[in-house]
């Protein structure tokens, strides 16, 4: 309910456990026992060896990505690479396409909105400059979150509340990939590690704050929120959570996901980058320029994201569902939500997409969890 899930063995449901990264599961007559591994060791930023310049660092990054791909058997003609236009996925897609000219299928959800034309133009520049197989895209605006008839509302018993927020559009893209005969999808999850600065001691584990609509039960439990969570993981927790959110729908469509940025070698490479090469993902930006990509690709004017789509979904669909349920929400009955504060928030979100923007994450999550609970 705080919008900050913890990574570990526990899930929203007491009878469902997560086999977290490097954990061990033991099943016998006494039941299921899960054991965490030792905390992973992490490297700190370091200086470049004397005489190593920017082009050499970019070259080392390219060589490492190529090495990671070479360790994984894949059929190029049956492989797609996410190419949203962002620095993470685009860099991985370019590497794969250079290794298999004309065979790798680029794919993406098109964001629409004000930045939509920019995304389309930038993707086309990358595709034309690098050499891919024919493109596969799905307009996300055609499959908005929480839309009537969409997966989350039509089949709530089969959907986790923490599945991909833009599940409906992502599944449409997965079906299009499956129809093309694709079996493997390369994703850019984990690329933020190349811009992440770690404290030497790891820093304190932050306790999230409870939004105003949370009930007393949430506030009482916040003191225990960091109890029983996973020790430090090899790959960034954010990347592991992203994989957990996005890959089930791909697996349901027979698609296997590869996430090179979660490879331990690339994780350590990112950890050891000098600070100046982490800021604003300088390494990934310089790699674009080194490959001769146009400045419009290297330095986009507008931010490209799905925020406006979620604003609309919360305004049009979430607010309607929450209004209809009123005080008869399981989450209210169980003390997780304050009915009065939630009602006020829903009324503000119902005014329009812009008014829904400040509450979109919380109201979407509340709606998704409530849908799942009602399907039990």
C-alpha atoms as a printed R data frame, in Angstrom:
    type eleno elety resid chain resno       x       y       z
1   ATOM     1    CA   UNK     A     1   0.000   0.000   0.000
2   ATOM     2    CA   UNK     A     2   2.994   2.305   0.336
3   ATOM     3    CA   UNK     A     3   4.051   1.653  -3.270
4   ATOM     4    CA   UNK     A     4   7.436   0.336  -2.102
5   ATOM     5    CA   UNK     A     5   7.300  -3.491  -2.120
6   ATOM     6    CA   UNK     A     6  10.067  -5.367  -0.340
7   ATOM     7    CA   UNK     A     7  12.041  -8.117  -2.061
8   ATOM     8    CA   UNK     A     8  12.182 -11.432  -0.254
9   ATOM     9    CA   UNK     A     9  10.390 -14.722   0.300
10  ATOM    10    CA   UNK     A    10   7.087 -13.165   1.382
11  ATOM    11    CA   UNK     A    11   4.419 -12.046  -1.078
12  ATOM    12    CA   UNK     A    12   0.981 -10.470  -0.748
13  ATOM    13    CA   UNK     A    13  -0.450 -13.913   0.005
14  ATOM    14    CA   UNK     A    14   0.678 -16.044   2.945
15  ATOM    15    CA   UNK     A    15   0.342 -19.283   0.972
16  ATOM    16    CA   UNK     A    16   2.495 -18.064  -1.942
17  ATOM    17    CA   UNK     A    17   6.249 -17.692  -1.503
18  ATOM    18    CA   UNK     A    18   8.897 -16.177  -3.753
19  ATOM    19    CA   UNK     A    19  12.077 -18.105  -4.510
20  ATOM    20    CA   UNK     A    20  14.234 -15.006  -4.406
21  ATOM    21    CA   UNK     A    21  17.623 -14.598  -6.042
22  ATOM    22    CA   UNK     A    22  20.088 -17.353  -4.966
23  ATOM    23    CA   UNK     A    23  17.663 -18.665  -2.322
24  ATOM    24    CA   UNK     A    24  17.246 -22.380  -1.672
25  ATOM    25    CA   UNK     A    25  13.942 -24.207  -1.273
26  ATOM    26    CA   UNK     A    26  13.579 -27.420   0.725
27  ATOM    27    CA   UNK     A    27  10.358 -29.414   0.571
28  ATOM    28    CA   UNK     A    28   9.718 -32.467   2.742
29  ATOM    29    CA   UNK     A    29   7.007 -34.026   4.879
30  ATOM    30    CA   UNK     A    30   7.145 -31.056   7.226
31  ATOM    31    CA   UNK     A    31   6.440 -28.571   4.455
32  ATOM    32    CA   UNK     A    32   8.348 -25.915   2.539
33  ATOM    33    CA   UNK     A    33  11.435 -24.210   3.949
34  ATOM    34    CA   UNK     A    34  13.166 -21.302   2.199
35  ATOM    35    CA   UNK     A    35  16.699 -20.255   3.072
36  ATOM    36    CA   UNK     A    36  18.358 -16.984   2.081
37  ATOM    37    CA   UNK     A    37  21.948 -16.955   0.771
38  ATOM    38    CA   UNK     A    38  24.761 -14.866   2.193
39  ATOM    39    CA   UNK     A    39  24.640 -11.196   1.257
40  ATOM    40    CA   UNK     A    40  26.271 -10.483  -2.093
41  ATOM    41    CA   UNK     A    41  29.428  -8.411  -2.129
42  ATOM    42    CA   UNK     A    42  29.306  -5.209  -4.152
43  ATOM    43    CA   UNK     A    43  32.101  -3.187  -5.700
44  ATOM    44    CA   UNK     A    44  32.519   0.570  -5.420
45  ATOM    45    CA   UNK     A    45  33.275   3.125  -8.104
46  ATOM    46    CA   UNK     A    46  36.958   3.232  -9.015
47  ATOM    47    CA   UNK     A    47  39.276   5.217 -11.256
48  ATOM    48    CA   UNK     A    48  40.180   4.209 -14.799
49  ATOM    49    CA   UNK     A    49  43.596   2.701 -15.370
50  ATOM    50    CA   UNK     A    50  46.033   5.363 -16.505
51  ATOM    51    CA   UNK     A    51  45.897   5.750 -20.268
52  ATOM    52    CA   UNK     A    52  42.332   4.436 -20.557
53  ATOM    53    CA   UNK     A    53  40.141   6.982 -22.342
54  ATOM    54    CA   UNK     A    54  36.426   7.212 -23.114
55  ATOM    55    CA   UNK     A    55  36.521   5.246 -26.384
56  ATOM    56    CA   UNK     A    56  38.390   2.423 -24.640
57  ATOM    57    CA   UNK     A    57  35.758   2.302 -21.883
58  ATOM    58    CA   UNK     A    58  32.944   2.244 -24.429
59  ATOM    59    CA   UNK     A    59  34.786  -0.520 -26.270
60  ATOM    60    CA   UNK     A    60  35.117  -2.525 -23.055
61  ATOM    61    CA   UNK     A    61  31.375  -2.184 -22.456
62  ATOM    62    CA   UNK     A    62  30.621  -3.394 -25.982
63  ATOM    63    CA   UNK     A    63  32.995  -6.351 -25.634
64  ATOM    64    CA   UNK     A    64  31.446  -7.380 -22.334
65  ATOM    65    CA   UNK     A    65  27.892  -7.228 -23.716
66  ATOM    66    CA   UNK     A    66  28.972  -9.289 -26.731
67  ATOM    67    CA   UNK     A    67  30.579 -11.842 -24.375
68  ATOM    68    CA   UNK     A    68  27.365 -12.101 -22.335
69  ATOM    69    CA   UNK     A    69  25.313 -12.689 -25.466
70  ATOM    70    CA   UNK     A    70  27.794 -15.320 -26.698
71  ATOM    71    CA   UNK     A    71  27.287 -17.330 -23.498
72  ATOM    72    CA   UNK     A    72  23.565 -17.670 -24.179
73  ATOM    73    CA   UNK     A    73  22.408 -19.867 -27.048
74  ATOM    74    CA   UNK     A    74  19.794 -18.081 -29.119
75  ATOM    75    CA   UNK     A    75  18.378 -18.282 -32.609
76  ATOM    76    CA   UNK     A    76  18.748 -14.786 -34.048
77  ATOM    77    CA   UNK     A    77  15.774 -15.053 -36.395
78  ATOM    78    CA   UNK     A    78  13.552 -15.983 -33.426
79  ATOM    79    CA   UNK     A    79  14.896 -13.274 -31.108
80  ATOM    80    CA   UNK     A    80  13.395  -9.856 -30.426
81  ATOM    81    CA   UNK     A    81  15.012  -6.954 -28.607
82  ATOM    82    CA   UNK     A    82  13.034  -4.366 -26.710
83  ATOM    83    CA   UNK     A    83  13.755  -1.046 -28.398
84  ATOM    84    CA   UNK     A    84  11.700   1.555 -26.573
85  ATOM    85    CA   UNK     A    85  14.134   4.342 -27.372
86  ATOM    86    CA   UNK     A    86  15.581   4.483 -23.858
87  ATOM    87    CA   UNK     A    87  19.314   4.230 -23.285
88  ATOM    88    CA   UNK     A    88  19.248   0.839 -21.573
89  ATOM    89    CA   UNK     A    89  17.228  -1.268 -23.997
90  ATOM    90    CA   UNK     A    90  18.525   0.553 -27.079
91  ATOM    91    CA   UNK     A    91  22.166  -0.128 -26.233
92  ATOM    92    CA   UNK     A    92  21.466  -3.829 -25.747
93  ATOM    93    CA   UNK     A    93  19.396  -3.998 -28.938
94  ATOM    94    CA   UNK     A    94  22.117  -2.306 -30.978
95  ATOM    95    CA   UNK     A    95  24.749  -4.776 -29.746
96  ATOM    96    CA   UNK     A    96  22.581  -7.738 -30.638
97  ATOM    97    CA   UNK     A    97  21.704  -6.364 -34.080
98  ATOM    98    CA   UNK     A    98  25.362  -5.669 -34.887
99  ATOM    99    CA   UNK     A    99  26.170  -9.296 -34.060
100 ATOM   100    CA   UNK     A   100  23.281 -10.607 -36.223
101 ATOM   101    CA   UNK     A   101  22.689  -8.086 -39.053
102 ATOM   102    CA   UNK     A   102  19.120  -7.986 -40.324
103 ATOM   103    CA   UNK     A   103  17.907 -10.852 -38.115
104 ATOM   104    CA   UNK     A   104  16.943  -9.320 -34.772
105 ATOM   105    CA   UNK     A   105  13.342  -8.106 -34.452
106 ATOM   106    CA   UNK     A   106  12.982  -4.738 -32.696
107 ATOM   107    CA   UNK     A   107   9.829  -4.332 -30.637
108 ATOM   108    CA   UNK     A   108   8.203  -1.719 -28.451
109 ATOM   109    CA   UNK     A   109   5.053  -0.318 -26.967
110 ATOM   110    CA   UNK     A   110   4.393   3.081 -28.514
111 ATOM   111    CA   UNK     A   111   3.674   5.617 -25.798
112 ATOM   112    CA   UNK     A   112   1.560   8.061 -27.815
113 ATOM   113    CA   UNK     A   113   0.887  11.451 -26.311
114 ATOM   114    CA   UNK     A   114   3.028  14.541 -26.750
115 ATOM   115    CA   UNK     A   115   6.313  12.610 -26.903
116 ATOM   116    CA   UNK     A   116   4.915   9.864 -29.101
117 ATOM   117    CA   UNK     A   117   6.142  11.269 -32.450
118 ATOM   118    CA   UNK     A   118   9.596  11.769 -30.956
119 ATOM   119    CA   UNK     A   119   9.740   8.129 -29.806
120 ATOM   120    CA   UNK     A   120   8.699   6.876 -33.235
121 ATOM   121    CA   UNK     A   121  11.265   9.045 -35.013
122 ATOM   122    CA   UNK     A   122  14.102   8.107 -32.671
123 ATOM   123    CA   UNK     A   123  13.358   4.395 -32.949
124 ATOM   124    CA   UNK     A   124  13.299   4.643 -36.743
125 ATOM   125    CA   UNK     A   125  16.704   6.343 -36.735
126 ATOM   126    CA   UNK     A   126  18.188   3.523 -34.647
127 ATOM   127    CA   UNK     A   127  16.612   0.809 -36.791
128 ATOM   128    CA   UNK     A   128  17.685   2.369 -40.096
129 ATOM   129    CA   UNK     A   129  21.199   3.099 -38.852
130 ATOM   130    CA   UNK     A   130  21.843  -0.335 -37.335
131 ATOM   131    CA   UNK     A   131  19.964  -2.897 -39.405
132 ATOM   132    CA   UNK     A   132  17.192  -4.974 -37.853
133 ATOM   133    CA   UNK     A   133  14.471  -7.331 -39.039
134 ATOM   134    CA   UNK     A   134  10.995  -5.785 -39.615
135 ATOM   135    CA   UNK     A   135   9.714  -3.891 -36.588
136 ATOM   136    CA   UNK     A   136   6.880  -4.945 -34.261
137 ATOM   137    CA   UNK     A   137   5.056  -2.252 -32.298
138 ATOM   138    CA   UNK     A   138   1.780  -1.930 -30.428
139 ATOM   139    CA   UNK     A   139   0.198   1.450 -29.589
140 ATOM   140    CA   UNK     A   140  -0.223   1.380 -25.823
141 ATOM   141    CA   UNK     A   141  -3.127   3.796 -26.118
142 ATOM   142    CA   UNK     A   142  -5.136   1.013 -27.802
143 ATOM   143    CA   UNK     A   143  -4.842  -1.155 -24.678
144 ATOM   144    CA   UNK     A   144  -5.062   1.105 -21.608
145 ATOM   145    CA   UNK     A   145  -4.585  -0.289 -18.076
146 ATOM   146    CA   UNK     A   146  -7.730  -1.441 -16.268
147 ATOM   147    CA   UNK     A   147  -9.885  -1.066 -19.388
148 ATOM   148    CA   UNK     A   148 -13.106  -3.110 -19.390
149 ATOM   149    CA   UNK     A   149 -12.495  -6.377 -21.206
150 ATOM   150    CA   UNK     A   150  -8.754  -6.174 -20.593
151 ATOM   151    CA   UNK     A   151  -6.869  -9.032 -18.951
152 ATOM   152    CA   UNK     A   152  -6.753  -7.562 -15.459
153 ATOM   153    CA   UNK     A   153 -10.515  -7.139 -15.302
154 ATOM   154    CA   UNK     A   154 -11.577 -10.068 -17.494
155 ATOM   155    CA   UNK     A   155  -9.283 -12.652 -15.839
156 ATOM   156    CA   UNK     A   156  -8.431 -11.242 -12.385
157 ATOM   157    CA   UNK     A   157  -7.985 -14.721 -10.929
158 ATOM   158    CA   UNK     A   158  -5.011 -15.307 -13.263
159 ATOM   159    CA   UNK     A   159  -3.287 -11.950 -12.779
160 ATOM   160    CA   UNK     A   160  -1.036 -10.951  -9.901
161 ATOM   161    CA   UNK     A   161  -1.654  -7.476  -8.490
162 ATOM   162    CA   UNK     A   162   2.061  -6.874  -9.042
163 ATOM   163    CA   UNK     A   163   2.123  -7.942 -12.678
164 ATOM   164    CA   UNK     A   164   3.100  -5.379 -15.326
165 ATOM   165    CA   UNK     A   165   0.950  -2.232 -14.775
166 ATOM   166    CA   UNK     A   166   0.507  -1.870 -18.540
167 ATOM   167    CA   UNK     A   167  -0.376  -5.545 -18.754
168 ATOM   168    CA   UNK     A   168  -3.016  -5.177 -21.449
169 ATOM   169    CA   UNK     A   169  -0.690  -3.467 -23.940
170 ATOM   170    CA   UNK     A   170   2.306  -5.621 -23.031
171 ATOM   171    CA   UNK     A   171   0.297  -8.793 -23.628
172 ATOM   172    CA   UNK     A   172  -0.844  -7.504 -27.012
173 ATOM   173    CA   UNK     A   173   2.822  -7.011 -27.912
174 ATOM   174    CA   UNK     A   174   3.676 -10.498 -26.616
175 ATOM   175    CA   UNK     A   175   0.970 -11.988 -28.827
176 ATOM   176    CA   UNK     A   176   2.329 -10.108 -31.839
177 ATOM   177    CA   UNK     A   177   5.820 -11.466 -31.118
178 ATOM   178    CA   UNK     A   178   4.475 -14.977 -30.754
179 ATOM   179    CA   UNK     A   179   2.674 -14.670 -34.097
180 ATOM   180    CA   UNK     A   180   6.012 -13.730 -35.714
181 ATOM   181    CA   UNK     A   181   7.596 -16.924 -34.339
182 ATOM   182    CA   UNK     A   182   9.705 -15.143 -31.726
183 ATOM   183    CA   UNK     A   183  10.855 -17.279 -28.788
184 ATOM   184    CA   UNK     A   184  13.317 -14.996 -26.948
185 ATOM   185    CA   UNK     A   185  13.027 -11.355 -25.885
186 ATOM   186    CA   UNK     A   186  16.013  -9.278 -24.747
187 ATOM   187    CA   UNK     A   187  15.046  -6.675 -22.145
188 ATOM   188    CA   UNK     A   188  16.855  -3.657 -20.733
189 ATOM   189    CA   UNK     A   189  15.983  -4.184 -17.056
190 ATOM   190    CA   UNK     A   190  18.859  -3.325 -14.729
191 ATOM   191    CA   UNK     A   191  20.493  -0.618 -16.789
192 ATOM   192    CA   UNK     A   192  20.108   1.868 -13.954
193 ATOM   193    CA   UNK     A   193  23.040   0.134 -12.247
194 ATOM   194    CA   UNK     A   194  25.431   1.950 -14.564
195 ATOM   195    CA   UNK     A   195  24.220   5.207 -12.992
196 ATOM   196    CA   UNK     A   196  23.831   4.081  -9.395
197 ATOM   197    CA   UNK     A   197  26.203   5.337  -6.703
198 ATOM   198    CA   UNK     A   198  26.498   2.989  -3.726
199 ATOM   199    CA   UNK     A   199  27.495   3.942  -0.208
200 ATOM   200    CA   UNK     A   200  30.534   2.006   1.046
201 ATOM   201    CA   UNK     A   201  28.465   0.457   3.850
202 ATOM   202    CA   UNK     A   202  25.410  -0.068   1.678
203 ATOM   203    CA   UNK     A   203  23.506   2.618   3.589
204 ATOM   204    CA   UNK     A   204  20.468   2.145   5.838
205 ATOM   205    CA   UNK     A   205  17.408   0.276   4.614
206 ATOM   206    CA   UNK     A   206  14.783   2.966   4.192
207 ATOM   207    CA   UNK     A   207  11.366   2.579   5.778
208 ATOM   208    CA   UNK     A   208   8.681   3.847   3.403
209 ATOM   209    CA   UNK     A   209   6.142   6.425   4.475
210 ATOM   210    CA   UNK     A   210   2.465   5.608   4.456
211 ATOM   211    CA   UNK     A   211   0.322   7.665   2.040
212 ATOM   212    CA   UNK     A   212  -2.593   9.517   3.608
213 ATOM   213    CA   UNK     A   213  -5.131   6.922   2.456
214 ATOM   214    CA   UNK     A   214  -3.445   4.092   4.368
215 ATOM   215    CA   UNK     A   215  -5.233   2.732   7.432
216 ATOM   216    CA   UNK     A   216  -3.876   2.114  10.903
217 ATOM   217    CA   UNK     A   217  -2.979  -1.471  10.056
218 ATOM   218    CA   UNK     A   218  -0.467  -0.277   7.469
219 ATOM   219    CA   UNK     A   219   1.048   2.226   9.905
220 ATOM   220    CA   UNK     A   220   1.333  -0.458  12.579
221 ATOM   221    CA   UNK     A   221   3.097  -2.819  10.191
222 ATOM   222    CA   UNK     A   222   5.613  -0.273   8.879
223 ATOM   223    CA   UNK     A   223   7.906  -0.982  11.794
224 ATOM   224    CA   UNK     A   224   8.283  -4.572  10.556
225 ATOM   225    CA   UNK     A   225   8.523  -3.816   6.838
226 ATOM   226    CA   UNK     A   226  12.253  -4.608   6.690
227 ATOM   227    CA   UNK     A   227  11.977  -7.817   8.696
228 ATOM   228    CA   UNK     A   228  12.705 -11.018   6.776
229 ATOM   229    CA   UNK     A   229  13.652  -9.329   3.509
230 ATOM   230    CA   UNK     A   230  16.350 -10.628   1.204
231 ATOM   231    CA   UNK     A   231  19.993  -9.855   1.951
232 ATOM   232    CA   UNK     A   232  21.934  -7.853  -0.628
233 ATOM   233    CA   UNK     A   233  21.412  -9.355  -4.075
234 ATOM   234    CA   UNK     A   234  23.887  -9.722  -6.932
235 ATOM   235    CA   UNK     A   235  21.678  -8.001  -9.498
236 ATOM   236    CA   UNK     A   236  19.915  -4.800  -8.390
237 ATOM   237    CA   UNK     A   237  16.673  -5.457  -6.546
238 ATOM   238    CA   UNK     A   238  14.945  -2.968  -8.833
239 ATOM   239    CA   UNK     A   239  15.897  -5.111 -11.835
240 ATOM   240    CA   UNK     A   240  14.761  -8.312 -10.130
241 ATOM   241    CA   UNK     A   241  11.423  -6.740  -9.260
242 ATOM   242    CA   UNK     A   242  11.069  -5.453 -12.832
243 ATOM   243    CA   UNK     A   243  11.705  -8.944 -14.186
244 ATOM   244    CA   UNK     A   244   9.189 -10.396 -11.770
245 ATOM   245    CA   UNK     A   245   6.635  -7.818 -12.872
246 ATOM   246    CA   UNK     A   246   7.170  -8.042 -16.638
247 ATOM   247    CA   UNK     A   247   8.214 -11.592 -17.480
248 ATOM   248    CA   UNK     A   248   5.205 -13.717 -16.384
249 ATOM   249    CA   UNK     A   249   3.059 -12.401 -19.236
250 ATOM   250    CA   UNK     A   250   5.862 -13.180 -21.712
251 ATOM   251    CA   UNK     A   251   6.241 -16.679 -20.299
252 ATOM   252    CA   UNK     A   252   2.498 -17.245 -20.661
253 ATOM   253    CA   UNK     A   253   2.940 -16.516 -24.369
254 ATOM   254    CA   UNK     A   254   5.907 -18.884 -24.719
255 ATOM   255    CA   UNK     A   255   8.550 -16.148 -24.677
256 ATOM   256    CA   UNK     A   256  11.792 -16.418 -22.689
257 ATOM   257    CA   UNK     A   257  13.352 -13.221 -21.366
258 ATOM   258    CA   UNK     A   258  17.051 -12.361 -21.336
259 ATOM   259    CA   UNK     A   259  18.193  -9.393 -19.240
260 ATOM   260    CA   UNK     A   260  21.931  -8.837 -19.843
261 ATOM   261    CA   UNK     A   261  22.147  -5.959 -17.359
262 ATOM   262    CA   UNK     A   262  21.422  -8.475 -14.567
263 ATOM   263    CA   UNK     A   263  24.427 -10.607 -15.551
264 ATOM   264    CA   UNK     A   264  26.900 -10.570 -12.607
265 ATOM   265    CA   UNK     A   265  29.783  -9.482 -14.845
266 ATOM   266    CA   UNK     A   266  27.883  -6.515 -16.239
267 ATOM   267    CA   UNK     A   267  26.531  -5.642 -12.778
268 ATOM   268    CA   UNK     A   268  30.078  -5.483 -11.416
269 ATOM   269    CA   UNK     A   269  31.212  -3.459 -14.435
270 ATOM   270    CA   UNK     A   270  28.485  -0.929 -13.672
271 ATOM   271    CA   UNK     A   271  29.353  -0.822  -9.992
272 ATOM   272    CA   UNK     A   272  33.006  -0.050 -10.700
273 ATOM   273    CA   UNK     A   273  32.397   2.712 -13.235
274 ATOM   274    CA   UNK     A   274  33.930   6.050 -12.232
275 ATOM   275    CA   UNK     A   275  31.339   8.491 -10.930
276 ATOM   276    CA   UNK     A   276  31.676  10.819 -13.904
277 ATOM   277    CA   UNK     A   277  30.673   7.943 -16.199
278 ATOM   278    CA   UNK     A   278  27.630   7.131 -14.065
279 ATOM   279    CA   UNK     A   279  26.059  10.593 -14.077
280 ATOM   280    CA   UNK     A   280  23.163  10.781 -16.526
281 ATOM   281    CA   UNK     A   281  24.270   7.367 -17.821
282 ATOM   282    CA   UNK     A   282  27.203   9.003 -19.583
283 ATOM   283    CA   UNK     A   283  28.630   5.640 -20.666
284 ATOM   284    CA   UNK     A   284  25.454   4.597 -22.472
285 ATOM   285    CA   UNK     A   285  25.090   8.057 -24.009
286 ATOM   286    CA   UNK     A   286  28.672   8.057 -25.264
287 ATOM   287    CA   UNK     A   287  28.125   4.625 -26.739
288 ATOM   288    CA   UNK     A   288  25.277   6.044 -28.870
289 ATOM   289    CA   UNK     A   289  27.551   8.790 -30.128
290 ATOM   290    CA   UNK     A   290  30.416   6.359 -30.782
291 ATOM   291    CA   UNK     A   291  28.108   4.342 -33.018
292 ATOM   292    CA   UNK     A   292  27.275   7.446 -35.038
293 ATOM   293    CA   UNK     A   293  23.649   7.707 -33.981
294 ATOM   294    CA   UNK     A   294  22.014  11.097 -34.626
295 ATOM   295    CA   UNK     A   295  21.873  13.704 -31.879
296 ATOM   296    CA   UNK     A   296  18.083  13.280 -31.714
297 ATOM   297    CA   UNK     A   297  18.716   9.740 -30.486
298 ATOM   298    CA   UNK     A   298  21.543  10.702 -28.151
299 ATOM   299    CA   UNK     A   299  19.816  13.732 -26.590
300 ATOM   300    CA   UNK     A   300  16.005  13.547 -26.842
301 ATOM   301    CA   UNK     A   301  14.181  16.791 -26.121
302 ATOM   302    CA   UNK     A   302  11.174  15.314 -24.292
303 ATOM   303    CA   UNK     A   303  10.930  12.555 -21.722
304 ATOM   304    CA   UNK     A   304   9.307   9.411 -23.052
305 ATOM   305    CA   UNK     A   305   7.171   7.464 -20.595
306 ATOM   306    CA   UNK     A   306   3.701   6.065 -19.955
307 ATOM   307    CA   UNK     A   307   2.719   8.568 -17.272
308 ATOM   308    CA   UNK     A   308  -0.052  10.183 -19.311
309 ATOM   309    CA   UNK     A   309  -1.573   6.758 -20.063
310 ATOM   310    CA   UNK     A   310  -1.708   5.812 -16.394
311 ATOM   311    CA   UNK     A   311  -3.172   9.223 -15.548
312 ATOM   312    CA   UNK     A   312  -5.972   8.511 -17.998
313 ATOM   313    CA   UNK     A   313  -6.479   4.955 -16.738
314 ATOM   314    CA   UNK     A   314  -6.767   6.050 -13.119
315 ATOM   315    CA   UNK     A   315  -9.116   8.879 -14.078
316 ATOM   316    CA   UNK     A   316 -11.366   6.833 -16.385
317 ATOM   317    CA   UNK     A   317 -11.284   3.328 -14.915
318 ATOM   318    CA   UNK     A   318  -9.748   3.159 -11.457
319 ATOM   319    CA   UNK     A   319 -11.834   5.992 -10.051
320 ATOM   320    CA   UNK     A   320 -14.998   4.416 -11.454
321 ATOM   321    CA   UNK     A   321 -14.235   1.018  -9.935
322 ATOM   322    CA   UNK     A   322 -13.303   2.465  -6.552
323 ATOM   323    CA   UNK     A   323 -16.398   4.674  -6.534
324 ATOM   324    CA   UNK     A   324 -18.569   1.671  -7.328
325 ATOM   325    CA   UNK     A   325 -17.088  -0.423  -4.544
326 ATOM   326    CA   UNK     A   326 -17.406   2.439  -2.074
327 ATOM   327    CA   UNK     A   327 -16.700   1.332   1.498
328 ATOM   328    CA   UNK     A   328 -17.152  -2.336   0.567
329 ATOM   329    CA   UNK     A   329 -13.478  -2.824  -0.227
330 ATOM   330    CA   UNK     A   330 -11.673  -5.796   1.275
331 ATOM   331    CA   UNK     A   331  -8.717  -3.484   1.890
332 ATOM   332    CA   UNK     A   332 -10.940  -1.160   3.937
333 ATOM   333    CA   UNK     A   333 -12.563  -4.010   5.864
334 ATOM   334    CA   UNK     A   334  -9.136  -5.386   6.786
335 ATOM   335    CA   UNK     A   335  -7.851  -2.014   7.979
336 ATOM   336    CA   UNK     A   336  -5.336  -1.350   5.223
337 ATOM   337    CA   UNK     A   337  -7.146   1.724   3.885
338 ATOM   338    CA   UNK     A   338  -8.889   4.736   5.398
339 ATOM   339    CA   UNK     A   339 -12.237   4.850   3.604
340 ATOM   340    CA   UNK     A   340 -12.817   8.589   4.051
341 ATOM   341    CA   UNK     A   341  -9.386   9.695   2.839
342 ATOM   342    CA   UNK     A   342  -9.499   7.232  -0.040
343 ATOM   343    CA   UNK     A   343 -12.919   8.552  -1.103
344 ATOM   344    CA   UNK     A   344 -11.633  12.130  -1.154
345 ATOM   345    CA   UNK     A   345  -8.625  11.074  -3.224
346 ATOM   346    CA   UNK     A   346 -10.790   9.164  -5.692
347 ATOM   347    CA   UNK     A   347 -13.058  12.175  -6.172
348 ATOM   348    CA   UNK     A   348 -10.045  14.357  -6.988
349 ATOM   349    CA   UNK     A   349  -8.718  11.764  -9.463
350 ATOM   350    CA   UNK     A   350 -12.144  11.546 -11.098
351 ATOM   351    CA   UNK     A   351 -11.958  15.215 -12.135
352 ATOM   352    CA   UNK     A   352  -9.488  14.577 -14.970
353 ATOM   353    CA   UNK     A   353  -6.198  12.930 -15.986
354 ATOM   354    CA   UNK     A   354  -4.109  15.855 -14.719
355 ATOM   355    CA   UNK     A   355  -5.849  15.746 -11.352
356 ATOM   356    CA   UNK     A   356  -5.240  11.979 -11.177
357 ATOM   357    CA   UNK     A   357  -1.477  12.321 -11.825
358 ATOM   358    CA   UNK     A   358  -0.323  12.788  -8.189
359 ATOM   359    CA   UNK     A   359  -2.228   9.672  -7.098
360 ATOM   360    CA   UNK     A   360  -1.820   7.408 -10.106
361 ATOM   361    CA   UNK     A   361   0.621   4.908  -8.576
362 ATOM   362    CA   UNK     A   362  -1.301   4.470  -5.339
363 ATOM   363    CA   UNK     A   363  -4.786   4.295  -6.834
364 ATOM   364    CA   UNK     A   364  -3.684   1.891  -9.542
365 ATOM   365    CA   UNK     A   365  -2.091  -0.417  -6.976
366 ATOM   366    CA   UNK     A   366  -5.137  -0.281  -4.701
367 ATOM   367    CA   UNK     A   367  -7.401  -1.133  -7.636
368 ATOM   368    CA   UNK     A   368  -5.170  -3.982  -8.810
369 ATOM   369    CA   UNK     A   369  -4.977  -5.546  -5.344
370 ATOM   370    CA   UNK     A   370  -8.722  -5.195  -4.777
371 ATOM   371    CA   UNK     A   371  -9.477  -6.855  -8.135
372 ATOM   372    CA   UNK     A   372  -7.260  -9.786  -7.162
373 ATOM   373    CA   UNK     A   373  -8.837 -10.122  -3.733
374 ATOM   374    CA   UNK     A   374 -12.334 -10.126  -5.221
375 ATOM   375    CA   UNK     A   375 -11.326 -12.955  -7.567
376 ATOM   376    CA   UNK     A   376 -10.365 -15.285  -4.708
